[in-house]
Amino acid sequence: MSDEARTEDDRGEPAGRPIGVLLADDHPVVRAGLSAMLESADGISVVGQAGSGEEAVAQAVALRPDIVLLDLRMGAMDGVAATGQILRQSPGSRVVIVTTYEDDADILRAVEAGASGYLLKGSSRQELIDAVQTAARGETVLTPSLAGKLFRARGVSPVALSGRECEVLRLVSQGKTNADIGVELFIGEATVKTHLLRAFRKLGVSDRTAAVMTALERGLLS
Protein backbone atom coordinates (compact mmCIF):
# COMPACT_ATOMS: atom_id res chain seq x y z
CA MET A 1 0.00 0.00 0.00
CA SER A 2 2.70 2.48 0.96
CA ASP A 3 4.35 3.12 -2.42
CA GLU A 4 1.05 3.47 -4.26
CA ALA A 5 -0.47 5.67 -1.60
CA ARG A 6 2.43 8.11 -1.79
CA THR A 7 2.56 8.22 -5.59
CA GLU A 8 1.58 11.61 -6.98
CA ASP A 9 0.47 12.70 -10.43
CA ASP A 10 1.93 15.58 -12.43
CA ARG A 11 -0.25 18.09 -10.57
CA GLY A 12 1.04 16.93 -7.19
CA GLU A 13 -2.25 15.30 -6.28
CA PRO A 14 -2.40 11.84 -4.66
CA ALA A 15 -2.70 8.99 -7.16
CA GLY A 16 -3.52 5.31 -6.67
CA ARG A 17 -4.75 4.09 -3.31
CA PRO A 18 -5.63 6.44 -0.48
CA ILE A 19 -3.21 6.92 2.41
CA GLY A 20 -3.91 4.08 4.84
CA VAL A 21 -4.03 5.17 8.48
CA LEU A 22 -4.00 3.06 11.64
CA LEU A 23 -5.36 4.79 14.78
CA ALA A 24 -3.98 3.74 18.15
CA ASP A 25 -5.41 5.23 21.34
CA ASP A 26 -6.75 3.62 24.52
CA HIS A 27 -9.86 5.84 24.49
CA PRO A 28 -12.56 4.66 22.03
CA VAL A 29 -14.12 8.13 21.90
CA VAL A 30 -10.82 9.65 20.79
CA ARG A 31 -10.38 7.00 18.10
CA ALA A 32 -13.93 7.63 16.88
CA GLY A 33 -13.31 11.37 16.66
CA LEU A 34 -10.03 10.99 14.79
CA SER A 35 -11.58 8.45 12.45
CA ALA A 36 -14.52 10.72 11.61
CA MET A 37 -12.21 13.63 10.79
CA LEU A 38 -9.90 11.57 8.60
CA GLU A 39 -12.61 9.64 6.76
CA SER A 40 -14.13 12.96 5.70
CA ALA A 41 -10.97 13.78 3.72
CA ASP A 42 -10.34 12.68 0.16
CA GLY A 43 -7.37 10.36 -0.29
CA ILE A 44 -7.25 9.09 3.31
CA SER A 45 -8.65 5.81 4.62
CA VAL A 46 -8.68 4.54 8.22
CA VAL A 47 -7.65 0.91 7.77
CA GLY A 48 -7.63 -0.13 11.43
CA GLN A 49 -7.84 0.85 15.08
CA ALA A 50 -5.97 -0.29 18.18
CA GLY A 51 -6.57 0.27 21.89
CA SER A 52 -3.06 -0.47 23.22
CA GLY A 53 0.58 -0.31 22.21
CA GLU A 54 0.75 -4.08 21.81
CA GLU A 55 -2.35 -4.10 19.61
CA ALA A 56 -0.94 -1.22 17.55
CA VAL A 57 2.20 -3.22 16.80
CA ALA A 58 0.18 -6.31 15.82
CA GLN A 59 -2.18 -4.28 13.64
CA ALA A 60 0.71 -2.46 11.95
CA VAL A 61 2.36 -5.78 11.07
CA ALA A 62 -0.90 -7.21 9.75
CA LEU A 63 -2.19 -4.16 7.89
CA ARG A 64 1.03 -2.39 6.81
CA PRO A 65 -0.54 1.08 7.05
CA ASP A 66 1.16 4.09 5.53
CA ILE A 67 0.68 6.14 8.70
CA VAL A 68 0.15 5.15 12.33
CA LEU A 69 -1.37 7.86 14.54
CA LEU A 70 -0.23 6.75 17.96
CA ASP A 71 -1.14 7.92 21.46
CA LEU A 72 1.90 8.53 23.66
CA ARG A 73 0.64 6.91 26.88
CA MET A 74 -1.33 3.68 26.64
CA GLY A 75 -0.46 1.54 29.63
CA ALA A 76 2.08 -1.28 29.59
CA MET A 77 3.59 -0.40 26.20
CA ASP A 78 3.70 3.35 25.67
CA GLY A 79 3.80 5.14 22.34
CA VAL A 80 7.58 5.44 22.30
CA ALA A 81 8.12 1.69 22.76
CA ALA A 82 5.39 0.93 20.24
CA THR A 83 6.97 3.31 17.74
CA GLY A 84 10.26 1.45 17.81
CA GLN A 85 8.60 -1.94 17.32
CA ILE A 86 6.31 -0.72 14.55
CA LEU A 87 9.17 0.78 12.58
CA ARG A 88 11.21 -2.40 12.94
CA GLN A 89 8.39 -4.77 12.02
CA SER A 90 6.56 -2.60 9.47
CA PRO A 91 9.36 -0.47 7.99
CA GLY A 92 7.10 0.98 5.29
CA SER A 93 4.92 2.65 7.92
CA ARG A 94 5.48 6.07 9.43
CA VAL A 95 4.45 6.97 12.97
CA VAL A 96 3.02 10.28 14.14
CA ILE A 97 2.49 10.69 17.88
CA VAL A 98 -0.87 12.30 18.74
CA THR A 99 -1.14 13.26 22.39
CA THR A 100 -2.21 15.80 24.99
CA TYR A 101 1.28 15.89 26.53
CA GLU A 102 3.78 18.66 25.70
CA ASP A 103 6.69 17.64 27.93
CA ASP A 104 10.07 18.36 26.31
CA ALA A 105 11.46 14.95 27.24
CA ASP A 106 8.43 13.13 25.81
CA ILE A 107 8.76 14.95 22.50
CA LEU A 108 12.46 14.13 22.24
CA ARG A 109 11.92 10.46 23.17
CA ALA A 110 9.28 10.09 20.47
CA VAL A 111 11.41 11.70 17.77
CA GLU A 112 14.50 9.73 18.78
CA ALA A 113 12.45 6.51 18.57
CA GLY A 114 11.88 7.30 14.90
CA ALA A 115 8.48 9.02 14.94
CA SER A 116 7.87 11.22 11.92
CA GLY A 117 6.19 13.82 14.04
CA TYR A 118 4.35 14.93 17.14
CA LEU A 119 0.83 16.39 17.02
CA LEU A 120 -1.41 17.62 19.84
CA LYS A 121 -4.92 16.19 20.24
CA GLY A 122 -6.32 19.69 20.27
CA SER A 123 -5.25 20.17 16.64
CA SER A 124 -7.94 21.08 14.14
CA ARG A 125 -9.35 18.72 11.52
CA GLN A 126 -7.30 20.41 8.81
CA GLU A 127 -4.11 20.21 10.89
CA LEU A 128 -4.73 16.49 11.38
CA ILE A 129 -5.30 15.90 7.67
CA ASP A 130 -2.26 18.00 6.77
CA ALA A 131 -0.17 16.00 9.24
CA VAL A 132 -1.15 12.68 7.64
CA GLN A 133 -0.44 13.99 4.15
CA THR A 134 2.87 15.53 5.24
CA ALA A 135 4.04 12.34 6.93
CA ALA A 136 3.00 10.31 3.88
CA ARG A 137 5.33 12.49 1.78
CA GLY A 138 8.18 11.55 4.08
CA GLU A 139 8.35 14.94 5.79
CA THR A 140 8.42 15.76 9.50
CA VAL A 141 5.21 16.73 11.31
CA LEU A 142 5.52 19.02 14.31
CA THR A 143 2.87 21.29 15.80
CA PRO A 144 4.44 24.80 15.55
CA SER A 145 4.08 25.44 19.29
CA LEU A 146 6.21 22.36 19.98
CA ALA A 147 9.13 23.26 17.72
CA GLY A 148 10.88 25.34 20.36
CA LYS A 149 10.43 22.59 22.95
CA LEU A 150 12.09 20.06 20.64
CA PHE A 151 15.10 22.27 20.07
CA ARG A 152 15.44 22.95 23.80
CA ALA A 153 15.23 19.23 24.52
CA ARG A 154 17.97 18.60 21.99
CA GLY A 155 20.13 21.28 23.58
CA VAL A 156 20.00 23.41 20.44
CA SER A 157 20.08 27.14 21.07
CA PRO A 158 17.03 28.83 19.59
CA VAL A 159 17.67 31.19 16.68
CA ALA A 160 16.59 34.78 17.19
CA LEU A 161 15.47 36.36 13.94
CA SER A 162 14.55 40.04 13.94
CA GLY A 163 10.95 41.03 13.37
CA ARG A 164 11.80 42.28 9.90
CA GLU A 165 13.67 39.08 9.00
CA CYS A 166 10.60 37.07 10.02
CA GLU A 167 8.35 39.33 7.94
CA VAL A 168 10.57 38.86 4.90
CA LEU A 169 10.65 35.06 5.31
CA ARG A 170 6.86 34.90 5.73
CA LEU A 171 6.48 36.70 2.41
CA VAL A 172 9.08 34.43 0.80
CA SER A 173 7.01 31.45 1.99
CA GLN A 174 4.07 32.94 0.05
CA GLY A 175 6.11 32.83 -3.16
CA LYS A 176 6.85 36.55 -3.36
CA THR A 177 9.99 37.87 -5.07
CA ASN A 178 12.42 40.33 -3.48
CA ALA A 179 10.84 43.10 -5.53
CA ASP A 180 7.33 42.13 -4.36
CA ILE A 181 8.50 42.05 -0.75
CA GLY A 182 10.14 45.46 -1.08
CA VAL A 183 6.90 46.99 -2.35
CA GLU A 184 4.82 45.35 0.40
CA LEU A 185 7.18 46.39 3.21
CA PHE A 186 8.06 49.79 1.72
CA ILE A 187 11.79 49.02 1.63
CA GLY A 188 14.29 48.72 -1.19
CA GLU A 189 15.02 45.44 -2.93
CA ALA A 190 18.64 45.62 -1.74
CA THR A 191 17.40 45.92 1.85
CA VAL A 192 15.23 42.83 1.36
CA LYS A 193 18.29 40.93 0.17
CA THR A 194 20.26 42.11 3.21
CA HIS A 195 17.56 40.83 5.58
CA LEU A 196 17.52 37.49 3.74
CA LEU A 197 21.30 37.11 3.92
CA ARG A 198 21.25 37.84 7.66
CA ALA A 199 18.49 35.25 8.15
CA PHE A 200 20.45 32.69 6.07
CA ARG A 201 23.48 33.21 8.29
CA LYS A 202 21.53 32.87 11.53
CA LEU A 203 19.71 29.74 10.31
CA GLY A 204 22.82 28.14 8.82
CA VAL A 205 21.35 27.83 5.32
CA SER A 206 22.25 29.10 1.87
CA ASP A 207 18.99 29.56 -0.01
CA ARG A 208 15.45 30.87 0.32
CA THR A 209 13.68 27.50 0.42
CA ALA A 210 15.95 26.10 3.13
CA ALA A 211 15.55 29.30 5.15
CA VAL A 212 11.75 29.09 5.08
CA MET A 213 11.70 25.36 5.91
CA THR A 214 14.16 25.76 8.79
CA ALA A 215 12.29 28.75 10.20
CA LEU A 216 9.00 26.85 10.03
CA GLU A 217 10.49 23.78 11.72
CA ARG A 218 11.78 25.98 14.55
CA GLY A 219 8.44 27.68 15.00
CA LEU A 220 9.78 31.09 14.00
CA LEU A 221 7.06 31.89 11.46
CA SER A 222 4.01 30.66 13.41
N, C-alpha and C positions, 0 to 999 in steps of 0.2 A: 504493500500500500504506500509506503513512504515515498519512493521515487516518483510514482505517478501523481501522488497528491501534491508534491512540491513542483511539478512541472508547470511552466507558465507559457502562455502563447506569446505572439509577437507584441501584443498590447500590454503585456505584464499581468494579464488576468489569469487566475488559476485554471488549469486544464486537467482533464482526466478526472480521477476520483476526488471526492471532497477530502479535506483534512480530517483524519480520524482522531478523535479525542477520547481519552479515558479519564474519567473523573474519580478522584480518590479523596474522600472526606468521611469522617466518622459520624457526621450529622446528616441524616437523610434529607432534611429540609434544605440544607445548603446545597447538596448534590442536585436536588430538584430545581432549585433556583438557577444554578449554573447551567444545568442542562437546558432549561427553558430559554435562557438568553442565547446560548450557543446554537441551538436548533433553529432559532429564528433567523440565523445568518446564512446567506448563500455560501456554498463551498465548504461548510463545516458540518461534520456529523459526529454525534456522541456515540461511540461504538461500545462503551461499557462503563460500569460504575463499580467502585470498590469502597468498602467501609473500614478498611484497616490497611496498614502498611504491607502486611503479609499478603492480603488479598490483592493489593495493587500490583505487587510483583508478579503474582500468579496470572493476573489478568493481562498484564503487559506482555508476558511471555506467550500467552495463548493468542492474544489479539493483535500484537505488534502494532500498536497505535502510533500515529505520527507524533502526537503530543500527549503527555500525561500531566494533567493539572492536579497537583498533589498538596494536600494539607500538610503543614509542618509538624503538628503534634497529634498523633493518633494512637496513643497507648504504647504497647510493647515495642513495636517498631516505628520509630518516628519518620518524618519525611526525609530527613537527611540520610538515614540508613537505607530507606526504601529507594531513594534516588540512586545511590551507589549500586544496589543490586539490579535495579531496572536497567541502568545503562550498561551493566556487564552482560545481562541476560537478554536484553532486547536493544542492541546497539543502534538500531535504526530509529529508536524513539528519542524524543527530547522531553525533558522534564521542566515544568515551570511550577515553582512553589507558589501556592495561593493561601494566604494566611492572614490572621488579624495581628500577628506579632511583628514588631518593628525593632527588636533588639539587634544591635550591631553584630554581636557574636553569632546570632542565629542566621543573619543574612550571609555572613562570611562563610559559615559552615555549609550552608546550602550551595553557595557558588563553588566552593572548593570541592564539594562532592560531585560537581559536574552539572548542576542545574543550569538550564539556559536562561533562567530569570527568576524574579521574585516579585509577586504581585499581591497587593492588599485586597482583602475580601470586600472592602468598601468601594472598589473600583467600579466605574460605570460599565454598562453593557458594551458600549463602544470600545472602552479601554480593554475589556476582556477579549473581545473579538480581535482587536488590533494585536493583543499579546499573542494569541494563538497563531495569527497569520505571520507575525514577526518571527516567532520561534520556528515556525515551519520553513521560513526562508533561511534558517540557520543563524539568525541574528540574536543578540542578547535582549532580554526583556527586563526592564527595571523601572518600577514606579518612580517618577522623577523625584519625589520627596525622599526616596531611599538612597539616591545616588551618593549624597554626601556621607550617609552612614556607612556605605560600603567602602568608600575611600578612607574614612577614618579607621574602620576596622582593619583595613589593609596597611594602615600606617602611612598612607600617602597624604602628603600635605595638600589641602585644597588649593585650587588655583583661584586667585582673585583678579577677575577681569574688571575693568572700569565700566561704569554705566554706559558710556558711549561705545566701548568695545562690544558689550552685550547687545546694544541696539543694532550695531552694524552686522553682527553675526545673525541676529534674528532676521534681518532683512535678506541676508545672503541665503538663509535657509528657505526663504520664500522665492528664491530664484532671481532675485534682483541683481543687476549689474552694479559696478562701482558708480557709474554715472547716475543710475536710478537712485541709489542710496544717497548720493550727494544731494540730489534734488529734494528727496524726502526729508533729509535731516538739515537742509540748508547749509551744507558745508561743501568744500571743494572736493573734486575727485581725488586729488593728491592726498588730502587729509583722510579720506576714506581708506586709501591704500595704507597710510601710516597706521591707522587704527588696526587694520587687518594684520599688518606685519607684527605689530606689538602683541596682538592676540595669538598669532602663530607661535611667537617666541615663548609666551607664557604657557601655552598648551603643549609645546614640544612637537608641533606639526609643521608641514611645509606647503599645504594647499588649503583652499577654501572648504572643500568637502570634508577633509579630515578635521578641520577646525570646528565645523558645525557638529559633526558626529561626536567628537570628543567633548565639546561643550554640553551637548545634550546628555551624554552618558553621565557627566558629572553634575547634572542638575543645574547648570548655569543659565540655561535659557528658559526654564520653567516659569 
